[in-house]
Amino acid sequence: LECRLKRVDIHDLKEGTFFANLVLEHDGAEMTIDARPSDGIALALRSSAPIFVSENVMDQAGQMLPDSARGADQRGDAQNRDDKPNTTPTELLKRALQKAIETENFEEAARIRDELKRLDHPSKGN
């Protein structure tokens, strides 16, 4: 297809069936095509593209993990973690970039830097 997978959007859940879109970019133009969520997730994992799930789907199908499954210890760290605002994908990428630089993993740092640029200027992607 000679395009880049920007993201996978899992946008609906009807009668137990999930629905998803692939958001693709080619020469600065964005296009959306329908896909099975399982195929979208597989493609996203292979291309390191983000996967987004609508709040409506999360409300219908999401499950809260017990504190033990989230890695909280016995001192109440889960409550402190819940008080913090959600971390944005950009913030996570910036942290990963800093870690890659600290560990001198410059190939990974360059990949993360490029993804941050694409997020800041989505029309200038490859």
N, C-alpha and C positions, 0 to 999 in steps of 0.2 A: 504493500500500500504506500510505501515511502512516506509515512507520517509517524508522528509521535503520539503515544498514548499519554494524554495529559492526566486523566483520572478515570476512575470507575465510579459511577453514581448508582447506588442501590436505592431506588426511589419509591418503590411501592410494594405492598403486600396485600394480595387479594385471595381469599379462600385458600390460604396456605401456600400460595405461589409467590415467590419473590420476583420482582422485575428490576432490570438494570439497564443502564446506558453506558456505552463507551464514549468518552469525550476525546476526540482525536484532533490533532493539529497538523496542517500541511501548508507550507508557505505562508504562515501567519493566519490562515483561515481555520476556524474551529468548526468541527462538524460532530454531530451526535448520532450514534446508531444504536439500535436495540441489541441487547445481548442477554444470554443466560447469565445470571449472577455467578455461577460456578466458572464459566468461561472467562468472565470479566476479572474475577479474582485471580485466576491462574495467569492471565496476561499481565495483570498489575504486579503480581509477585515476580514474574520474569523480567519486567521492565522497570521495576522499582517505582511504579506510579502509585499515587495515593488512592485509597479506597474510601469513599464517603457514603454514609448511610443516613437517610433522612430521619428527622426526629419522629415522624409518623411511624416509620418502620421500627425504630428503636422502641417506641412506646408499645407497639404491638408484640414485638418478638424479643426485645432485649431482656436480659436477665442480669440481676445484680449478683456479683460474686461475694461470697462470705469474706470477711476480713482476712481469714487465714489464706485464702486463695489469692488475694491481692498482695500478699507479702507483708501485711501489717504485723507488728510484734505485739506483745502483751501490754505495752506501756501506753497504748492509745494513739499510736502514730496515725492510724486510719482517720481519726477525727481531725487531727492537725492537717493531714493531707487534703481532706475534703474542704477545709476552710480556704485553701489556696485557689486562686482562679485557674481555670483550665489553661493548659499550655498550648499555644498555637503551633501549627506545623512549622512556621518560620522560626519560632523560638527553639523548637526541637532541632531543626537543621543547624541553627547557629551554634547550639551546644555541641552537636556532632562535629561540626567544622572545627571548633576549638579543640575537641578531643583528638581529631585526626591530625591537627597541626602539632599538638603536644606530643603525640606518639610518632611524629614524623612520617605519617601515612599520607604522603602528598598526592598520590593518585586519588585516594578517597576524598581528600580535601578539595581537589579540583572538581570532582564530580559534584560534591555538595555545593561548592561555590557556584557552579553553573546552574544547579537547581534553584538556588536562592535568587539568582539573576532572572531565571524564567518566572519565578513567582512574583518578583518585583515588576517585571515587564513581560507579561504573558504573550504579547503580540510579537515579541522578538525571539521566540523559541526556535529550535532547529526543525 
